[in-house]
Amino acid sequence: MAVTVVIAHRARVAGRIIGERVVAYSCRRQVHTESQIDESQEVVRETAWTPHTGGKKSGRNFIDRMRCTAIGGSGGNGCVSFFRDVFVPRGPADGGDGGSGGDVWLEADSSETSLSCVKQWLKARPGSNGRGKSMHGARGSDITIKVPQGTIVRQILVENKEARTEDPGLGADRSSRFLADLETQMARRAEDKASLFVHYPRWEDRNDVSNIRLPAEFKAFRWAMANAPPLSADLTSHGQRVLVARGGLGGMGNPHFIGAEDRQPHYALRGLAGQTRVLDLELKTIADVGLVGMPNAGKSTFLRAVSNAHPKVAAYPFTTLNPYIGTVAYDDAAQITVADIPGLVPGAHRNVGLGHAFLRHVERSRVLVFIVDVSRPEPWRDLQMLRDELDLYRSGLSARPSLVVCNKADAGDVARRNFEAWRLIAPDLNMVPVSAMLGKNIRKATHAVRQMVESSRM
Ligand SMILES: Nc1nc2c(ncn2[C@@H]2O[C@H](COP(=O)(O)OP(=O)(O)OP(=O)(O)O)[C@@H](O)[C@H]2O)c(=O)[nH]1
């Protein structure tokens, strides 16, 4: 009996029999190729096959959903030092504080169109250690990652146990395991109080830190980190920022521990680790108008005709594989943005033909423009299919203000007859016959769209 093997690209691969399938995953990438092999060959192997990454032009770099890990810089350690001078052999404590770690920020930028600009690990710089002569360490620099407008940021909460029981080769979730390990490490550290301190050389055994009261600021920071609410943000406007991982607090130098009992503290606090968050980023394009249609209906041709965008146009389905945004400029300087999303097929709401990946990009459009190929037999059925798919994906989505663009009206008698028949069937439907290819009746369509957008803004 043949067994299907899914082989992942390059990476460490591990196998597991799921029913009759041997499935291998790579850590970062999902399925790349499938092949039928004998049961005897069920051992998973790596493939020499290299994925075609394509260029920016081909749109292969477009990413609208990803997981990444943000790690704030760790705080620098406090310093254990004593003032020394010619006649001062045992001066007072003068260790500086460590600098705080840098923060990780995400910022919406209208010039970004894809999440491909975001790396999987986002690490801010650590703070510098404190030094003698009361010199405090420098703060670690922040990092700001630009993301497209319309990016939704959600924190993924990882249950320690769950992540640990995961088979290391499978599940492809390095970041979750990293976070779980980090949490365990931190918990261990919290129990072992001595490990929170830096000790003067060879004083580790002599320092009894069990009775030392930790500074209130230090305790408050640790509490805030442990009880931080789950992060969730929607970056909708240009310049909007969200702090995704806070840098760790710098450790306090030994002067902070001078007390009545200990005038010469031989210890200082270590800096705290920065916050670590596993994030799920999802891009939901923001445009005033979303073009919805079946593959090959002429959506890209329409967008080219009405706006400054240049999506690829070709006579085969799924030419467009990621959303394109165009701006329609009117004579009076008014502007509206239009998103061309890839074609929808029956079952798109169940993710057939990558439906979910496409539908998420019309969710935020105020106005929908259905592009229907009027030269196809019974084009009203296509419209019904599109409406059903939208509603099954998000209830009420198709009820938004909409215009039906009957495209390819230039395609001879069939198109004309279909259009007239449709008029009779649905006299109240907001329809405009258009030839996007020849640029006919485009003005009428764009003005109707503008009216709808403006009334939806009110
Ligand atoms: N006759 C005629 N052909 C058109 C018209 N508009 C588009 N076409 C043709 O229809 C084909 C598909 O056009 P696209 O604009 O790529 O269609 P699409 O809906 O973006 O297709 P997908 O990328 O698959 O979603 C191309 O060969 C176009 O030249 C039109 O108004 N009249």
The ligand as a MOL file (V3000), in Angstrom:
LIG
                    3D

  0  0  0     0  0            999 V3000
M  V30 BEGIN CTAB
M  V30 COUNTS 32 34 0 0 0
M  V30 BEGIN ATOM
M  V30 1 N -13.7050 41.2990 -23.3110 0
M  V30 2 C -13.3030 41.7140 -22.1110 0
M  V30 3 N -12.3510 41.0470 -21.4570 0
M  V30 4 C -11.9730 41.4820 -20.2320 0
M  V30 5 C -12.5720 42.6320 -19.6450 0
M  V30 6 N -12.0040 42.8020 -18.4300 0
M  V30 7 C -11.0880 41.8290 -18.2710 0
M  V30 8 N -11.0640 41.0340 -19.3650 0
M  V30 9 C -10.1850 39.8860 -19.5750 0
M  V30 10 O -10.4810 38.8850 -18.6080 0
M  V30 11 C -9.2790 38.2020 -18.2450 0
M  V30 12 C -9.1380 38.1920 -16.7540 0
M  V30 13 O -8.9400 39.5030 -16.3120 0
M  V30 14 P -8.3510 39.8300 -14.8720 0
M  V30 15 O -8.4730 41.2910 -14.6790 0
M  V30 16 O -7.0030 39.2170 -14.7050 0
M  V30 17 O -9.3800 39.0630 -13.9670 0
M  V30 18 P -9.3800 38.8600 -12.3710 0
M  V30 19 O -10.7910 38.8570 -11.9360 0
M  V30 20 O -8.4800 39.8500 -11.7270 0
M  V30 21 O -8.7850 37.4110 -12.2770 0
M  V30 22 P -8.1300 36.6820 -11.0110 0
M  V30 23 O -6.7750 37.2410 -10.8740 0
M  V30 24 O -8.1090 35.2700 -11.4090 0
M  V30 25 O -8.9880 36.9200 -9.8310 0
M  V30 26 C -8.1490 38.9090 -18.9660 0
M  V30 27 O -7.8090 38.1730 -20.1170 0
M  V30 28 C -8.7300 40.2370 -19.3410 0
M  V30 29 O -8.1640 40.7700 -20.5190 0
M  V30 30 C -13.5730 43.3260 -20.3900 0
M  V30 31 O -14.1280 44.3250 -19.9700 0
M  V30 32 N -13.9000 42.8270 -21.6020 0
M  V30 END ATOM
M  V30 BEGIN BOND
M  V30 1 1 1 2
M  V30 2 2 2 3
M  V30 3 1 2 32
M  V30 4 1 3 4
M  V30 5 2 4 5
M  V30 6 1 4 8
M  V30 7 1 5 6
M  V30 8 1 5 30
M  V30 9 2 6 7
M  V30 10 1 7 8
M  V30 11 1 8 9
M  V30 12 1 9 10
M  V30 13 1 9 28
M  V30 14 1 10 11
M  V30 15 1 11 12
M  V30 16 1 11 26
M  V30 17 1 12 13
M  V30 18 1 13 14
M  V30 19 2 14 15
M  V30 20 1 14 16
M  V30 21 1 14 17
M  V30 22 1 17 18
M  V30 23 2 18 19
M  V30 24 1 18 20
M  V30 25 1 18 21
M  V30 26 1 21 22
M  V30 27 2 22 23
M  V30 28 1 22 24
M  V30 29 1 22 25
M  V30 30 1 26 27
M  V30 31 1 26 28
M  V30 32 1 28 29
M  V30 33 2 30 31
M  V30 34 1 30 32
M  V30 END BOND
M  V30 END CTAB
M  END
